[in-house]
Amino acid sequence: MKRNIVMAMLLILTSGCTTARLVKRTPYTGNTIYAAFGDCISEGAGADPLSNCFASLTTDYLNKLHPTITLVKYGEGGSTTQSYVTYLPIFLSKLPATNPQPLARATLLIGLNDLLTIYDGCDSCTSNGPYDRGLRSVTYYKKEIQSLIDDVMKYNPNCNLVLCTVPDPSNDGKGTFGPFKPAGLIKEFNKKIHELGDANGLPVADLYKVMMGHPEWFVNGDIHPNTDGHAVMAWVIESAFEPDTKIPMPAVMLKAKK
């Protein structure tokens, strides 16, 4: 039984962190930068202490393989993809151009605030009700994520950029938050992330799939992952950065399998 569970987790990871047409990036050595782009989760919201956030944990692990990596957290609390299109060029302009090498690795995780805007009732999106507003927002979401990808890759065409799907704190309506409305919209958002991964040759860390069914990995009644959730996220993201390396599962995932 335990063997079957392990195999299932490996299948989830394999299907969630690779794409059909990955572009092989030149490996970096020496001093490099890893940037966590996105909303407040990329800043570490929900982790206690902040050193247990997914970006810090990922940096700690990567430093064992590729020292020395410096983390910069460019998460903007409350950001939607629309607002982050404005913030990202400002963040990129703050990165040092030399020593360490510019932006060797990056993650992009954003979308929960887009969903919350629709959840609360974005009347300016369209006048045909929440379902139509949601469907229309999917198109904008994809265009804005592509714009963010373009900005990062223009800054450094050789950046190892990992796209992250949006984890569902409502756990499809079974958790302590939500569910988002209209039902199923988060799946449409994440479908676009996978499409963009394929179109741009980028790996996708499927946080949604791995964290689904585990409301205990989120802050009670909140959208943010808790400390355990950040540990899980780090494992998925590390495996996307290092697909040829067997990444040890965090204790919280091993406990969940028992």
C-alpha positions as CSV (number, residue, x, y, z in Angstrom):
1,M,0.0,0.0,0.0
2,K,2.8,2.4,1.0
3,R,4.7,1.6,-2.2
4,N,1.6,2.5,-4.3
5,I,1.3,5.8,-2.5
6,V,4.9,6.6,-3.2
7,M,4.5,5.7,-6.9
8,A,1.4,7.9,-7.0
9,M,3.3,10.9,-5.6
10,L,6.1,10.4,-8.1
11,L,3.5,10.3,-10.9
12,I,2.0,13.6,-9.7
13,L,5.4,15.2,-9.6
14,T,6.4,13.9,-13.0
15,S,3.2,15.1,-14.6
16,G,3.2,18.4,-12.7
17,C,6.7,19.7,-13.2
18,T,7.6,19.0,-16.8
19,T,6.3,20.2,-20.1
20,A,6.3,18.7,-23.6
21,R,8.9,21.1,-25.1
22,L,11.3,22.2,-22.3
23,V,14.1,24.5,-23.5
24,K,17.4,23.4,-22.0
25,R,19.1,26.4,-20.3
26,T,22.8,26.7,-19.8
27,P,23.7,25.8,-16.2
28,Y,25.1,28.6,-14.0
29,T,28.0,28.3,-11.7
30,G,29.4,30.7,-9.1
31,N,27.4,33.5,-7.5
32,T,23.9,33.6,-8.9
33,I,20.5,35.1,-8.0
34,Y,17.2,33.3,-7.5
35,A,14.2,35.6,-7.6
36,A,10.7,34.7,-6.3
37,F,8.2,36.8,-8.3
38,G,4.5,37.0,-7.6
39,D,2.1,38.0,-4.8
40,C,2.4,37.9,-1.0
41,I,3.0,34.1,-1.0
42,S,6.3,34.7,-2.8
43,E,7.2,37.0,0.1
44,G,6.4,34.2,2.5
45,A,2.9,34.9,3.7
46,G,1.7,32.1,6.0
47,A,5.1,30.8,6.9
48,D,6.3,31.0,10.5
49,P,9.0,32.2,10.7
50,L,9.6,33.7,7.3
51,S,12.8,31.7,6.9
52,N,10.4,28.7,6.4
53,C,8.8,30.1,3.3
54,F,9.1,28.2,0.1
55,A,11.5,30.6,-1.5
56,S,14.0,30.4,1.4
57,L,13.7,26.7,1.7
58,T,14.3,26.3,-2.0
59,T,17.3,28.6,-1.8
60,D,18.7,26.5,1.1
61,Y,18.4,23.3,-0.9
62,L,19.8,24.7,-4.2
63,N,22.8,26.1,-2.3
64,K,23.7,22.5,-1.5
65,L,24.0,21.8,-5.2
66,H,25.0,25.2,-6.7
67,P,26.6,27.5,-4.2
68,T,26.4,30.4,-3.9
69,I,22.8,31.4,-4.6
70,T,21.3,34.7,-3.3
71,L,17.5,34.9,-2.9
72,V,15.6,38.1,-3.7
73,K,11.9,38.0,-2.9
74,Y,9.9,40.2,-5.2
75,G,6.4,39.3,-4.0
76,E,3.9,42.2,-3.9
77,G,1.0,41.7,-1.5
78,G,-2.4,42.0,-3.0
79,S,-1.1,41.9,-6.5
80,T,-3.2,40.6,-9.4
81,T,-1.5,39.7,-12.7
82,Q,-2.8,43.0,-14.1
83,S,-1.0,45.0,-11.4
84,Y,2.1,42.9,-11.4
85,V,2.7,43.6,-15.1
86,T,3.5,47.1,-13.8
87,Y,5.6,46.0,-10.8
88,L,7.8,43.4,-12.5
89,P,9.9,45.8,-14.7
90,I,10.6,47.9,-11.5
91,F,11.7,44.8,-9.7
92,L,13.9,43.7,-12.6
93,S,15.6,47.1,-12.7
94,K,16.7,46.6,-9.1
95,L,18.6,43.4,-9.8
96,P,22.4,43.7,-9.9
97,A,23.6,43.3,-13.4
98,T,26.9,41.7,-12.5
99,N,28.5,39.7,-9.7
100,P,26.4,37.8,-8.9
101,Q,25.3,36.7,-12.4
102,P,21.9,38.2,-13.3
103,L,18.8,36.2,-12.5
104,A,19.9,32.6,-13.0
105,R,16.7,31.2,-11.6
106,A,13.2,32.5,-10.9
107,T,9.7,31.4,-9.9
108,L,6.4,33.0,-10.9
109,L,3.5,32.4,-8.7
110,I,0.5,34.7,-9.0
111,G,-3.3,34.3,-9.4
112,L,-5.0,34.0,-6.1
113,N,-5.9,37.7,-6.0
114,D,-7.3,37.5,-9.5
115,L,-9.6,34.8,-8.2
116,L,-10.5,36.8,-5.2
117,T,-11.5,39.8,-7.3
118,I,-14.0,37.7,-9.2
119,Y,-15.0,35.9,-6.0
120,D,-15.9,39.3,-4.5
121,G,-17.7,40.4,-7.6
122,C,-15.7,42.3,-10.3
123,D,-18.6,44.2,-11.9
124,S,-16.2,46.1,-14.1
125,C,-15.0,42.9,-15.9
126,T,-18.3,42.4,-17.7
127,S,-22.0,42.8,-16.9
128,N,-23.1,39.3,-17.6
129,G,-22.7,37.7,-14.2
130,P,-19.9,36.0,-12.3
131,Y,-19.6,33.0,-14.6
132,D,-19.0,35.2,-17.7
133,R,-16.7,37.5,-15.8
134,G,-14.7,34.4,-14.8
135,L,-14.4,33.1,-18.3
136,R,-13.4,36.4,-19.6
137,S,-10.8,36.8,-16.9
138,V,-9.1,33.6,-18.0
139,T,-8.1,35.2,-21.3
140,Y,-6.7,38.2,-19.6
141,Y,-4.9,36.1,-17.1
142,K,-3.1,34.1,-19.8
143,K,-2.1,37.3,-21.7
144,E,-0.8,38.9,-18.5
145,I,1.2,35.8,-17.5
146,Q,2.7,35.7,-20.9
147,S,3.7,39.4,-20.6
148,L,5.4,38.6,-17.3
149,I,7.3,35.7,-18.9
150,D,8.4,37.9,-21.7
151,D,9.8,40.5,-19.3
152,V,11.8,37.9,-17.4
153,M,13.2,36.2,-20.5
154,K,14.0,39.6,-22.1
155,Y,16.0,40.5,-19.0
156,N,17.9,37.2,-19.2
157,P,17.0,34.7,-22.1
158,N,19.0,32.1,-20.2
159,C,17.0,32.4,-16.9
160,N,15.8,29.1,-15.5
161,L,12.2,30.2,-14.9
162,V,9.7,27.9,-13.3
163,L,5.9,28.7,-13.6
164,C,3.8,27.7,-10.6
165,T,0.1,26.7,-10.7
166,V,-2.1,28.4,-8.2
167,P,-2.8,26.2,-5.1
168,D,-6.4,26.0,-4.0
169,P,-6.9,27.0,-0.3
170,S,-10.5,26.0,-0.6
171,N,-9.5,22.5,-1.6
172,D,-12.3,22.4,-4.1
173,G,-14.8,23.6,-1.4
174,K,-13.7,21.1,1.2
175,G,-11.2,23.3,3.0
176,T,-11.7,26.2,5.5
177,F,-11.7,28.9,2.9
178,G,-13.9,29.5,-0.1
179,P,-14.8,28.0,-2.4
180,F,-13.9,30.4,-5.2
181,K,-16.7,31.4,-7.5
182,P,-17.5,30.5,-10.2
183,A,-16.7,26.9,-9.5
184,G,-13.9,25.4,-11.5
185,L,-12.3,28.8,-12.4
186,I,-9.1,28.0,-10.6
187,K,-8.7,24.9,-12.8
188,E,-9.1,27.1,-15.9
189,F,-6.4,29.5,-14.6
190,N,-4.0,26.6,-14.0
191,K,-4.8,25.0,-17.4
192,K,-3.5,28.3,-18.9
193,I,-0.3,28.0,-16.8
194,H,0.4,24.5,-18.3
195,E,-0.4,25.9,-21.8
196,L,2.1,28.7,-21.3
197,G,4.7,26.3,-20.0
198,D,4.4,24.2,-23.2
199,A,4.4,27.3,-25.4
200,N,7.5,28.8,-23.8
201,G,9.4,25.6,-23.1
202,L,9.3,26.2,-19.3
203,P,8.8,23.8,-16.5
204,V,5.6,24.0,-14.4
205,A,5.6,23.3,-10.7
206,D,2.0,21.9,-10.2
207,L,1.3,23.1,-6.7
208,Y,-2.4,22.8,-7.2
209,K,-2.3,19.1,-7.9
210,V,0.2,18.2,-5.2
211,M,-1.6,20.2,-2.5
212,M,-5.2,19.3,-3.4
213,G,-6.8,17.2,-0.7
214,H,-4.7,18.7,2.1
215,P,-6.5,21.7,3.7
216,E,-4.2,21.2,6.7
217,W,-1.5,22.7,4.5
218,F,-3.2,26.1,4.5
219,V,-3.7,28.7,7.3
220,N,-7.2,28.0,8.8
221,G,-9.8,30.2,7.0
222,D,-7.1,31.9,4.9
223,I,-5.8,31.8,1.3
224,H,-2.2,31.4,2.4
225,P,-0.3,28.1,2.8
226,N,1.0,27.6,6.3
227,T,4.5,26.5,7.2
228,D,3.8,22.9,6.2
229,G,2.3,24.1,3.0
230,H,5.4,26.1,2.2
231,A,7.6,23.0,2.8
232,V,5.5,21.1,0.3
233,M,5.7,24.0,-2.2
234,A,9.5,24.1,-1.9
235,W,9.7,20.4,-2.6
236,V,7.7,20.7,-5.8
237,I,9.6,23.7,-7.0
238,E,13.0,22.2,-6.2
239,S,12.0,19.2,-8.2
240,A,11.1,21.5,-11.1
241,F,14.5,23.2,-10.9
242,E,16.3,19.9,-10.6
243,P,14.3,17.3,-12.5
244,D,17.2,14.9,-12.7
245,T,17.8,14.9,-8.9
246,K,15.9,12.9,-6.4
247,I,14.7,15.5,-3.9
248,P,14.0,14.3,-0.3
249,M,10.3,14.7,0.6
250,P,9.6,17.0,3.6
251,A,8.5,15.3,6.8
252,V,4.9,16.7,6.4
253,M,4.5,14.8,3.1
254,L,5.9,11.6,4.5
255,K,3.5,11.9,7.4
256,A,0.6,12.4,5.0
257,K,1.3,9.1,3.2
258,K,1.0,7.0,6.3
